[in-house]
Amino acid sequence: MSLTKNFRFYTYILVAALALTACAKRESGYKARRNASGATYTDGARGEAADAAAAAMGYNTDILGVMQPQSANSALSVTSYIRVNANNYQVVTTHYQALAISKTVQNFDGATFEVNGVCANNNCNPYYLIVNITRGGQQIKQTAMKKYFYYTGAESGQDLILSRGAGEFVSVQDAINELESAVIEGQ
């Protein structure tokens, strides 16, 4: 081969090797994982493990969506939709003042769902939803979500979620603090 052909040949090999290396690096890092409502997990590997453990216990759960607050009788009501296995359930929290915890307890598919909602301010933006799932006193899964309502476009990507497995549950305030201090991989 001539010098020009050798140069082209080795250039193609070098470019292909660099492209493969770039792909390999991209695939080796943990990809940002999102839940059904589009929120990004603060710790994708931990969330995946908690989700898998809950599913193994018979509870494939996710937050499908959180609707904008509705004003009613000097309070704000927030409706959330939760999937439990093949069923979708609606949960409503009512808020009379910012930073106060609104708690409701419901039973779905044989498990107890303690749902806590917190409005960060008088507009309820962001809104924090913390769901503790237990059965017979045994922890199954804790999910906490930070939801912004009035953002569009790139700003809407600020919604965050975390999931914890049995033995890892934290208080409502600690879950909020973790969501507030979260640094998402790749951002």
CYANA upper distance limits for C-alpha pairs under 8 A (distance plus 0.5 A):
  1 MET  CA      5 LYS  CA      6.53
  1 MET  CA      6 ASN  CA      6.73
  2 SER  CA      6 ASN  CA      6.67
  3 LEU  CA      7 PHE  CA      6.56
  4 THR  CA      8 ARG  CA      6.70
  5 LYS  CA      9 PHE  CA      6.48
  6 ASN  CA     10 TYR  CA      6.60
  7 PHE  CA     11 THR  CA      6.46
  8 ARG  CA     12 TYR  CA      6.63
  9 PHE  CA     13 ILE  CA      6.89
 10 TYR  CA     14 LEU  CA      6.52
 11 THR  CA     15 VAL  CA      6.58
 12 TYR  CA     16 ALA  CA      6.56
 13 ILE  CA     17 ALA  CA      6.53
 14 LEU  CA     18 LEU  CA      6.63
 15 VAL  CA     19 ALA  CA      6.64
 16 ALA  CA     20 LEU  CA      6.67
 17 ALA  CA     21 THR  CA      6.56
 18 LEU  CA     22 ALA  CA      6.58
 19 ALA  CA     23 CYS  CA      6.76
 20 LEU  CA     24 ALA  CA      6.55
 21 THR  CA     25 LYS  CA      6.67
 22 ALA  CA     26 ARG  CA      6.75
 23 CYS  CA     27 GLU  CA      6.65
 24 ALA  CA     28 SER  CA      6.54
 25 LYS  CA     29 GLY  CA      7.19
 27 GLU  CA     31 LYS  CA      8.14
 30 TYR  CA     44 GLY  CA      7.77
 30 TYR  CA     45 ALA  CA      8.10
 30 TYR  CA    185 GLU  CA      8.24
 31 LYS  CA     44 GLY  CA      8.17
 31 LYS  CA    185 GLU  CA      8.37
 32 ALA  CA     40 THR  CA      7.00
 32 ALA  CA     41 TYR  CA      7.40
 32 ALA  CA     44 GLY  CA      7.09
 32 ALA  CA    184 ILE  CA      8.12
 32 ALA  CA    185 GLU  CA      7.37
 32 ALA  CA    186 GLY  CA      8.21
 33 ARG  CA     40 THR  CA      6.25
 33 ARG  CA     41 TYR  CA      6.10
 33 ARG  CA     44 GLY  CA      6.09
 34 ARG  CA     38 GLY  CA      5.84
 34 ARG  CA     39 ALA  CA      5.73
 34 ARG  CA     40 THR  CA      4.91
 34 ARG  CA     41 TYR  CA      6.26
 35 ASN  CA     39 ALA  CA      6.07
 35 ASN  CA     40 THR  CA      7.20
 35 ASN  CA     41 TYR  CA      7.78
 35 ASN  CA     62 ASP  CA      7.38
 35 ASN  CA     63 ILE  CA      7.66
 35 ASN  CA     64 LEU  CA      8.24
 35 ASN  CA    161 ILE  CA      8.09
 36 ALA  CA     62 ASP  CA      7.14
 36 ALA  CA     63 ILE  CA      6.93
 36 ALA  CA     64 LEU  CA      5.63
 36 ALA  CA     65 GLY  CA      7.97
 37 SER  CA     63 ILE  CA      6.95
 37 SER  CA     64 LEU  CA      5.39
 37 SER  CA     65 GLY  CA      5.46
 37 SER  CA     66 VAL  CA      8.36
 38 GLY  CA    157 GLY  CA      8.35
 38 GLY  CA    159 ASP  CA      8.00
 39 ALA  CA    145 MET  CA      8.15
 39 ALA  CA    147 LYS  CA      8.41
 39 ALA  CA    157 GLY  CA      7.58
 39 ALA  CA    158 GLN  CA      7.96
 39 ALA  CA    159 ASP  CA      5.20
 39 ALA  CA    160 LEU  CA      5.27
 39 ALA  CA    161 ILE  CA      6.29
 40 THR  CA    157 GLY  CA      8.10
 40 THR  CA    158 GLN  CA      8.27
 40 THR  CA    159 ASP  CA      6.89
 40 THR  CA    160 LEU  CA      5.30
 40 THR  CA    161 ILE  CA      6.33
 40 THR  CA    184 ILE  CA      8.49
 41 TYR  CA     47 GLY  CA      7.31
 41 TYR  CA    160 LEU  CA      6.34
 41 TYR  CA    161 ILE  CA      5.24
 41 TYR  CA    162 LEU  CA      5.87
 41 TYR  CA    163 SER  CA      8.34
 41 TYR  CA    184 ILE  CA      8.26
 42 THR  CA    160 LEU  CA      6.96
 42 THR  CA    161 ILE  CA      6.59
 42 THR  CA    162 LEU  CA      6.04
 42 THR  CA    179 LEU  CA      7.85
 42 THR  CA    182 ALA  CA      6.50
 42 THR  CA    183 VAL  CA      7.42
 42 THR  CA    184 ILE  CA      6.18
 43 ASP  CA     47 GLY  CA      6.53
 43 ASP  CA    162 LEU  CA      7.19
 43 ASP  CA    184 ILE  CA      7.99
 44 GLY  CA     48 GLU  CA      6.48
 45 ALA  CA     49 ALA  CA      6.73
 46 ARG  CA     50 ALA  CA      6.71
 46 ARG  CA    163 SER  CA      7.49
 46 ARG  CA    164 ARG  CA      7.43
 47 GLY  CA     51 ASP  CA      6.54
 47 GLY  CA    162 LEU  CA      6.66
 47 GLY  CA    163 SER  CA      5.11
 47 GLY  CA    164 ARG  CA      6.84
 48 GLU  CA     52 ALA  CA      6.56
 48 GLU  CA    163 SER  CA      8.42
 49 ALA  CA     53 ALA  CA      6.63
 49 ALA  CA    165 GLY  CA      7.96
 50 ALA  CA     54 ALA  CA      6.65
 50 ALA  CA    141 LYS  CA      6.99
 50 ALA  CA    163 SER  CA      6.53
 50 ALA  CA    164 ARG  CA      5.75
 50 ALA  CA    165 GLY  CA      4.88
 50 ALA  CA    166 ALA  CA      8.33
 51 ASP  CA     55 ALA  CA      6.61
 51 ASP  CA     60 ASN  CA      7.55
 51 ASP  CA     61 THR  CA      7.95
 51 ASP  CA    141 LYS  CA      7.98
 51 ASP  CA    163 SER  CA      7.73
 51 ASP  CA    165 GLY  CA      8.08
 52 ALA  CA     56 ALA  CA      6.62
 52 ALA  CA     60 ASN  CA      8.46
 53 ALA  CA     57 MET  CA      6.95
 53 ALA  CA    140 ILE  CA      8.29
 53 ALA  CA    165 GLY  CA      7.42
 54 ALA  CA     58 GLY  CA      6.99
 54 ALA  CA     59 TYR  CA      5.67
 54 ALA  CA     60 ASN  CA      6.79
 54 ALA  CA     61 THR  CA      8.21
 54 ALA  CA    140 ILE  CA      6.13
 54 ALA  CA    141 LYS  CA      6.57
 54 ALA  CA    165 GLY  CA      7.81
 55 ALA  CA     59 TYR  CA      5.09
 55 ALA  CA     60 ASN  CA      4.94
 55 ALA  CA     61 THR  CA      8.05
 57 MET  CA    140 ILE  CA      8.00
 58 GLY  CA     85 ASN  CA      8.22
 59 TYR  CA     84 VAL  CA      6.73
 59 TYR  CA     85 ASN  CA      6.46
 60 ASN  CA     83 ARG  CA      8.18
 60 ASN  CA     84 VAL  CA      6.20
 60 ASN  CA     85 ASN  CA      5.29
 61 THR  CA     82 ILE  CA      7.57
 61 THR  CA     83 ARG  CA      5.75
 61 THR  CA     84 VAL  CA      5.03
 61 THR  CA     85 ASN  CA      6.65
 62 ASP  CA     82 ILE  CA      6.32
 62 ASP  CA     83 ARG  CA      5.74
 62 ASP  CA     84 VAL  CA      7.46
 63 ILE  CA     80 SER  CA      8.01
 63 ILE  CA     81 TYR  CA      6.56
 63 ILE  CA     82 ILE  CA      5.05
 63 ILE  CA     83 ARG  CA      6.74
 64 LEU  CA     80 SER  CA      8.12
 64 LEU  CA     81 TYR  CA      5.80
 64 LEU  CA     82 ILE  CA      5.96
 64 LEU  CA     83 ARG  CA      6.87
 65 GLY  CA     80 SER  CA      6.23
 65 GLY  CA     81 TYR  CA      5.79
 65 GLY  CA     82 ILE  CA      7.84
 66 VAL  CA     78 VAL  CA      7.72
 66 VAL  CA     79 THR  CA      6.51
 66 VAL  CA     80 SER  CA      4.78
 66 VAL  CA     81 TYR  CA      6.90
 66 VAL  CA    147 LYS  CA      7.87
 67 MET  CA     78 VAL  CA      6.73
 67 MET  CA     79 THR  CA      5.92
 67 MET  CA     80 SER  CA      6.60
 67 MET  CA    149 PHE  CA      8.45
 68 GLN  CA     78 VAL  CA      6.88
 68 GLN  CA     79 THR  CA      8.09
 68 GLN  CA    149 PHE  CA      6.46
 69 PRO  CA     76 LEU  CA      6.18
 69 PRO  CA     77 SER  CA      5.84
 69 PRO  CA     78 VAL  CA      5.15
 69 PRO  CA     79 THR  CA      7.91
 69 PRO  CA    124 CYS  CA      7.52
 70 GLN  CA     76 LEU  CA      5.88
 70 GLN  CA     77 SER  CA      5.67
 70 GLN  CA     78 VAL  CA      7.01
 71 SER  CA     75 ALA  CA      6.25
 71 SER  CA     76 LEU  CA      5.10
 71 SER  CA     77 SER  CA      6.89
 72 ALA  CA     76 LEU  CA      6.59
 72 ALA  CA     77 SER  CA      7.55
 74 SER  CA     96 TYR  CA      7.37
 75 ALA  CA     94 THR  CA      7.07
 75 ALA  CA     95 HIS  CA      5.90
 75 ALA  CA     96 TYR  CA      5.14
 75 ALA  CA     97 GLN  CA      8.15
 76 LEU  CA     94 THR  CA      6.20
 76 LEU  CA     95 HIS  CA      5.55
 76 LEU  CA     96 TYR  CA      7.09
 76 LEU  CA    124 CYS  CA      8.35
 77 SER  CA     92 VAL  CA      7.03
 77 SER  CA     93 THR  CA      6.16
 77 SER  CA     94 THR  CA      4.89
 77 SER  CA     95 HIS  CA      6.71
 78 VAL  CA     92 VAL  CA      6.05
 78 VAL  CA     93 THR  CA      5.88
 78 VAL  CA     94 THR  CA      6.98
 79 THR  CA     90 GLN  CA      7.21
 79 THR  CA     91 VAL  CA      6.19
 79 THR  CA     92 VAL  CA      4.95
 79 THR  CA     93 THR  CA      7.16
 80 SER  CA     90 GLN  CA      6.28
 80 SER  CA     91 VAL  CA      5.72
 80 SER  CA     92 VAL  CA      6.80
 81 TYR  CA     88 ASN  CA      7.11
 81 TYR  CA     89 TYR  CA      6.06
 81 TYR  CA     90 GLN  CA      5.17
 81 TYR  CA     91 VAL  CA      6.78
 82 ILE  CA     88 ASN  CA      6.15
 82 ILE  CA     89 TYR  CA      5.70
 82 ILE  CA     90 GLN  CA      6.93
 82 ILE  CA     91 VAL  CA      8.04
 83 ARG  CA     87 ASN  CA      6.20
 83 ARG  CA     88 ASN  CA      4.90
 83 ARG  CA     89 TYR  CA      6.74
 84 VAL  CA     88 ASN  CA      6.75
 84 VAL  CA     89 TYR  CA      8.06
 84 VAL  CA    108 PHE  CA      7.90
 84 VAL  CA    109 ASP  CA      7.80
 91 VAL  CA    115 VAL  CA      8.33
 92 VAL  CA    104 THR  CA      8.47
 93 THR  CA    102 SER  CA      6.31
 93 THR  CA    103 LYS  CA      7.33
 93 THR  CA    104 THR  CA      7.47
 93 THR  CA    115 VAL  CA      8.50
 93 THR  CA    116 ASN  CA      7.96
 93 THR  CA    117 GLY  CA      6.51
 94 THR  CA    102 SER  CA      6.60
 95 HIS  CA    100 ALA  CA      7.78
 95 HIS  CA    101 ILE  CA      8.30
 95 HIS  CA    102 SER  CA      6.72
 95 HIS  CA    118 VAL  CA      8.02
 95 HIS  CA    119 CYS  CA      7.60
 96 TYR  CA    100 ALA  CA      8.28
 97 GLN  CA    119 CYS  CA      8.18
 97 GLN  CA    121 ASN  CA      8.36
 97 GLN  CA    122 ASN  CA      7.20
 98 ALA  CA    118 VAL  CA      7.70
 98 ALA  CA    119 CYS  CA      5.66
 98 ALA  CA    120 ALA  CA      6.10
 98 ALA  CA    121 ASN  CA      5.19
 98 ALA  CA    122 ASN  CA      5.88
 98 ALA  CA    124 CYS  CA      7.69
 99 LEU  CA    118 VAL  CA      6.14
 99 LEU  CA    119 CYS  CA      6.00
 99 LEU  CA    120 ALA  CA      5.84
 99 LEU  CA    121 ASN  CA      7.24
100 ALA  CA    118 VAL  CA      6.49
100 ALA  CA    119 CYS  CA      7.71
101 ILE  CA    116 ASN  CA      6.75
101 ILE  CA    117 GLY  CA      6.24
101 ILE  CA    118 VAL  CA      5.56
102 SER  CA    116 ASN  CA      6.03
102 SER  CA    117 GLY  CA      5.59
102 SER  CA    118 VAL  CA      6.87
103 LYS  CA    114 GLU  CA      7.55
103 LYS  CA    115 VAL  CA      6.15
103 LYS  CA    116 ASN  CA      4.96
103 LYS  CA    117 GLY  CA      6.97
104 THR  CA    114 GLU  CA      6.50
104 THR  CA    115 VAL  CA      5.78
104 THR  CA    116 ASN  CA      7.08
105 VAL  CA    112 THR  CA      7.39
105 VAL  CA    113 PHE  CA      6.13
105 VAL  CA    114 GLU  CA      4.96
105 VAL  CA    115 VAL  CA      6.55
106 GLN  CA    112 THR  CA      6.38
106 GLN  CA    113 PHE  CA      5.73
106 GLN  CA    114 GLU  CA      7.09
106 GLN  CA    115 VAL  CA      8.40
107 ASN  CA    111 ALA  CA      6.00
107 ASN  CA    112 THR  CA      5.04
107 ASN  CA    113 PHE  CA      6.36
108 PHE  CA    112 THR  CA      7.03
108 PHE  CA    113 PHE  CA      7.53
110 GLY  CA    135 ARG  CA      7.50
111 ALA  CA    133 ILE  CA      7.09
111 ALA  CA    134 THR  CA      6.21
111 ALA  CA    135 ARG  CA      5.18
111 ALA  CA    136 GLY  CA      8.22
112 THR  CA    132 ASN  CA      8.47
112 THR  CA    133 ILE  CA      6.20
112 THR  CA    134 THR  CA      5.74
112 THR  CA    135 ARG  CA      6.45
113 PHE  CA    131 VAL  CA      6.93
113 PHE  CA    132 ASN  CA      6.23
113 PHE  CA    133 ILE  CA      5.25
113 PHE  CA    134 THR  CA      7.21
114 GLU  CA    131 VAL  CA      6.17
114 GLU  CA    132 ASN  CA      5.60
114 GLU  CA    133 ILE  CA      7.00
115 VAL  CA    129 LEU  CA      7.60
115 VAL  CA    130 ILE  CA      6.38
115 VAL  CA    131 VAL  CA      5.09
115 VAL  CA    132 ASN  CA      7.07
116 ASN  CA    128 TYR  CA      8.49
116 ASN  CA    129 LEU  CA      6.29
116 ASN  CA    130 ILE  CA      5.53
116 ASN  CA    131 VAL  CA      6.79
116 ASN  CA    172 VAL  CA      7.91
117 GLY  CA    127 TYR  CA      7.64
117 GLY  CA    128 TYR  CA      6.06
117 GLY  CA    129 LEU  CA      5.16
117 GLY  CA    130 ILE  CA      6.87
118 VAL  CA    124 CYS  CA      8.29
118 VAL  CA    127 TYR  CA      6.33
118 VAL  CA    128 TYR  CA      5.56
118 VAL  CA    129 LEU  CA      7.18
119 CYS  CA    123 ASN  CA      8.00
119 CYS  CA    124 CYS  CA      4.74
119 CYS  CA    125 ASN  CA      7.07
119 CYS  CA    126 PRO  CA      6.98
119 CYS  CA    127 TYR  CA      5.26
119 CYS  CA    128 TYR  CA      6.96
120 ALA  CA    124 CYS  CA      6.12
120 ALA  CA    125 ASN  CA      6.59
120 ALA  CA    126 PRO  CA      6.14
120 ALA  CA    127 TYR  CA      6.57
120 ALA  CA    128 TYR  CA      8.07
121 ASN  CA    125 ASN  CA      6.82
121 ASN  CA    126 PRO  CA      8.02
125 ASN  CA    147 LYS  CA      7.89
125 ASN  CA    148 TYR  CA      6.00
125 ASN  CA    149 PHE  CA      6.66
125 ASN  CA    150 TYR  CA      8.06
126 PRO  CA    146 LYS  CA      6.91
126 PRO  CA    147 LYS  CA      5.90
126 PRO  CA    148 TYR  CA      5.12
126 PRO  CA    149 PHE  CA      7.41
127 TYR  CA    146 LYS  CA      6.29
127 TYR  CA    147 LYS  CA      5.63
127 TYR  CA    148 TYR  CA      7.01
128 TYR  CA    144 ALA  CA      7.56
128 TYR  CA    145 MET  CA      6.12
128 TYR  CA    146 LYS  CA      5.20
128 TYR  CA    147 LYS  CA      6.82
128 TYR  CA    176 ILE  CA      7.44
129 LEU  CA    144 ALA  CA      6.01
129 LEU  CA    145 MET  CA      5.64
129 LEU  CA    146 LYS  CA      7.16
129 LEU  CA    147 LYS  CA      8.46
130 ILE  CA    142 GLN  CA      7.73
130 ILE  CA    143 THR  CA      6.26
130 ILE  CA    144 ALA  CA      4.67
130 ILE  CA    145 MET  CA      6.93
130 ILE  CA    172 VAL  CA      7.10
130 ILE  CA    175 ALA  CA      8.01
131 VAL  CA    142 GLN  CA      6.11
131 VAL  CA    143 THR  CA      5.69
131 VAL  CA    144 ALA  CA      6.72
132 ASN  CA    139 GLN  CA      8.29
132 ASN  CA    140 ILE  CA      8.38
132 ASN  CA    141 LYS  CA      6.67
132 ASN  CA    142 GLN  CA      5.02
132 ASN  CA    143 THR  CA      7.14
132 ASN  CA    169 PHE  CA      8.26
133 ILE  CA    139 GLN  CA      6.85
133 ILE  CA    140 ILE  CA      5.95
133 ILE  CA    141 LYS  CA      5.73
133 ILE  CA    142 GLN  CA      6.61
134 THR  CA    138 GLN  CA      5.80
134 THR  CA    139 GLN  CA      5.02
134 THR  CA    140 ILE  CA      5.67
134 THR  CA    141 LYS  CA      7.68
135 ARG  CA    139 GLN  CA      7.23
135 ARG  CA    140 ILE  CA      7.57
138 GLN  CA    166 ALA  CA      8.17
139 GLN  CA    165 GLY  CA      8.00
139 GLN  CA    166 ALA  CA      5.31
139 GLN  CA    167 GLY  CA      7.27
139 GLN  CA    169 PHE  CA      8.39
140 ILE  CA    165 GLY  CA      6.72
140 ILE  CA    166 ALA  CA      5.73
141 LYS  CA    163 SER  CA      7.47
141 LYS  CA    164 ARG  CA      6.22
141 LYS  CA    165 GLY  CA      5.28
141 LYS  CA    166 ALA  CA      6.47
141 LYS  CA    169 PHE  CA      8.21
142 GLN  CA    163 SER  CA      6.05
142 GLN  CA    164 ARG  CA      5.54
142 GLN  CA    165 GLY  CA      6.95
142 GLN  CA    169 PHE  CA      6.54
143 THR  CA    161 ILE  CA      7.56
143 THR  CA    162 LEU  CA      6.16
143 THR  CA    163 SER  CA      4.92
143 THR  CA    164 ARG  CA      6.95
144 ALA  CA    161 ILE  CA      6.07
144 ALA  CA    162 LEU  CA      5.84
144 ALA  CA    163 SER  CA      7.04
144 ALA  CA    175 ALA  CA      6.96
144 ALA  CA    176 ILE  CA      8.22
144 ALA  CA    179 LEU  CA      8.47
145 MET  CA    159 ASP  CA      7.84
145 MET  CA    160 LEU  CA      6.12
145 MET  CA    161 ILE  CA      4.73
145 MET  CA    162 LEU  CA      7.02
145 MET  CA    179 LEU  CA      8.11
146 LYS  CA    159 ASP  CA      5.98
146 LYS  CA    160 LEU  CA      5.61
146 LYS  CA    161 ILE  CA      6.81
146 LYS  CA    176 ILE  CA      8.32
146 LYS  CA    179 LEU  CA      7.21
147 LYS  CA    158 GLN  CA      8.29
147 LYS  CA    159 ASP  CA      5.44
147 LYS  CA    160 LEU  CA      7.41
148 TYR  CA    156 SER  CA      7.55
148 TYR  CA    158 GLN  CA      7.66
148 TYR  CA    159 ASP  CA      6.60
151 TYR  CA    155 GLU  CA      5.94
151 TYR  CA    156 SER  CA      5.55
152 THR  CA    156 SER  CA      5.52
153 GLY  CA    157 GLY  CA      8.17
160 LEU  CA    179 LEU  CA      7.30
161 ILE  CA    179 LEU  CA      7.85
162 LEU  CA    179 LEU  CA      8.05
164 ARG  CA    168 GLU  CA      6.21
164 ARG  CA    169 PHE  CA      6.80
165 GLY  CA    169 PHE  CA      7.60
170 VAL  CA    174 ASP  CA      6.45
170 VAL  CA    175 ALA  CA      6.73
171 SER  CA    175 ALA  CA      6.72
172 VAL  CA    176 ILE  CA      6.81
173 GLN  CA    177 ASN  CA      6.61
174 ASP  CA    178 GLU  CA      6.60
175 ALA  CA    179 LEU  CA      6.76
176 ILE  CA    180 GLU  CA      6.63
177 ASN  CA    181 SER  CA      6.67
178 GLU  CA    182 ALA  CA      6.37
183 VAL  CA    187 GLN  CA      7.96
